Every structure is written in C-alpha cells, then in structure tokens.
Amino acid sequence: AKKPVRVTVTGAAGQIGYAMLYRIASGAMLGPDQPVILQMLELPLEKPQQALKGCMMELEDCAFPLLADMVGTGDPKVAFKDADYALLVGARPRGPGMERKDLLSANAQIFTEQGKAMNEVASRDIRVIVVGNPANTNCYIAMKSAPDLPKANFTSMMRLDHNRAVYHLAAKVGKTVNDVEKMVVWGNHSPTMYPDIRFATIAGQPASKLVDEAWYRNEYIPMIGKRGATVIEARGLSSAASAANAAITHMRDWALGTNGKWVTMGLPSDGSYGIPEDILYGVPVTCTPGKYERVKGLEIDAFSREKMDATLKELLEEQAAVKDLVG
Ligand code: NAX
C-alpha cells in the first residue's frame, strides 16, 4: 500500500471546506489507492473550532478506507506540518462597509502568516492551491512569504472559471463538456477574467466557427465573468460544491496528469505573454504526474491583448495595495 500523504485544508468548516473534505477523503483528489491524512485549519475561536469538530465526527462516521488519520487545529504550524498538499480556502470575507483595501490587507495578514508557517514546517515540495479570495493576490502573498519553497508550487484557482467556460460553450452548441478541448481563461479570478475560445474545439471543430462572434463577445464573456454572482442570486449563498469540485480537479490534474488536455491554472508568471514575472495569472497548462507545463507560444491578437491587459491591470492594483505588507 502507498504511504499516506498529508493534505491541509484551511477554512475546513466553511461551506467549500464542507463540500471538499469528504471527497478528498474518498480518493477523488489523489486517486483510489492513495491514503491521506487530513490536516484541517479553522480560526482559533470557539464556534469555528466546534464546527470543525462536527466535520471531523462526520469524517469518522464515513469510515473512509483511505483516511489514514486526521488533525483539527487553530494553529497554522500544526496544520501545515509536513504537508504535501495544501488547499487554502479560508479567507476574510468582505464585511459591511469594508473597503476593497481593507479586505486586501486583512487577507494579506492571513496569507503572510500561512506562507510563513508553510515555509517553516511544510514538506519542501508542498503543492499549494489558493481558493480564498482575492485568490490570485492571496497566493502571491503566500508565495512571497515562503521564500524557501519553490515558487512554482504556488497556484491559484481559476478552474471554476475554466469549468464554467467549458460548460456554457458546450451547452450553446448542444454538445457535452467531453467534446470541448483547449479552453483558456486568462487573468484574475474576478469579472475581468478573459475566457478565450480562439483555440478551443468542440468535437474537433473550431469553436469560434460554431458560435456567433457577437454572442461570444457580448453575452458569453460577461456571463462567465458574472456567473458567481448569478449563483449567489439564486442560492442565497456563494458557489460551494462547484468551487470544491474545481479545487479538487485542479489538484488531481496536477498530481495525476491531464493526458494532454488543457486546463487553466493561476500560476506565478514566468514573464511569458507579457505578464510581469511572479504575478499570479490564469494561463493554460497541461500536466504530467506531479508537474504542470504552460502552453507556450499562443498568438495574442489585439482583442485578446486588450482583455488580458485589463485583467492584469486589476491584479497590479491589488498587488500595489498590499505591497507594504509583503515580504
Ligand atoms: P465560508 O465563509 O463558508 O468559509 C470560510 C471558512 O474559513 C470559515 O469557516 C472561516 O472560519 C474560515 N477562516 C477564515 N479565516 C481563516 C483563517 N485565517 N484560517 C483558517 N480558517 C479561516 O466561505 P466559503 O464559501 O467556503 O468560501 C471560502 C473562500 O473561497 C472565500 O474567500 C470565497 O470568496 C472564495 N471563493 C473562491 C473561488 C475561486 O474560484 N477562487 C470561488 C468560490 C469562492 O467564492
């Protein structure tokens, strides 16, 4: 049998955490033959710690064969100890009257602390996905706070945006998600993201020939960008099951590979596509087990450049707002 790996989940008792823990413990993330040890972090306050205990009772009661052990804690140094994978979901939500800058700085503190804890106690090749918003900038902060860990191991979640983009493109032409290849969602996890279908195919046909350009520009792009808000309107709560699923598939693809299929990850930029180095930005990748590789050399036309620069501008503004708090 394989040796268990340690998986940290922060914000474990929140709604995404609750939709995520049981799937990780069932093998949905790392495969049906990989035992896991769940290391769950919640705020060190009575209510969230109590809720976390409840989640752990349910994990016990699932009797998952792959769940080798579990830890629940309010201390990041316990949660990240020797961790091989970390899903950073917990973040400070925007409260009433809170300015964008306050939100960024509250999160900068959380992700500085967690980055430092990982730097100190995690496995030297811990693989990290940041889900908590603003995900790309939070990931940037964690990465900068963990200088002894490989930068390339810090990623942010663009996969929910990617999955939304795939589904709605397939649905438009009456096909299924299985028919869609080579989707890209560039940039920030925010309404400025740019779902780019120029390389996409649907059942082997170029997507841009199958859908109307005006629909793509005027309806599809804004619909994908605002999908999170549309779910909130309907459900009264933000996306949780789909967000947990996106994080799990992001990690699964990274750990087990994509067999040549393109997926979108937020990665620290290597300078390609005109994105300044280290900015966390959604780009297309393929994965082989344990390793992602950027899809390189894609042509960027004028429309795309404008869209990619607009979402970059927002990321640069976020970065500027937290500059003094980093590193
Ligand atoms: P919830 O408020 O239900 O859960 C968050 C949990 O995190 C709470 O239980 C809270 O106690 C805990 N927490 C807060 N600060 C913490 C800290 N410093 N250490 C440990 N735990 C902490 O939110 P939920 O709906 O689960 O969403 C979590 C985050 O995901 C939010 O920031 C949300 O904006 C973000 N999302 C990101 C998405 C993406 O695509 N990148 C999509 C979905 C989601 O909106």
Boltz pocket constraint, residues with backbone or C-beta under 6 A from the ligand:
constraints:
  - pocket:
      binder: B
      contacts: [[A, 10], [A, 11], [A, 12], [A, 13], [A, 14], [A, 15], [A, 16], [A, 17], [A, 41], [A, 42], [A, 43], [A, 48], [A, 89], [A, 90], [A, 91], [A, 92], [A, 93], [A, 110], [A, 130], [A, 131], [A, 132], [A, 133], [A, 134], [A, 135], [A, 157], [A, 158], [A, 159], [A, 160], [A, 161], [A, 189], [A, 238], [A, 239], [A, 240], [A, 243]]
      max_distance: 6.0
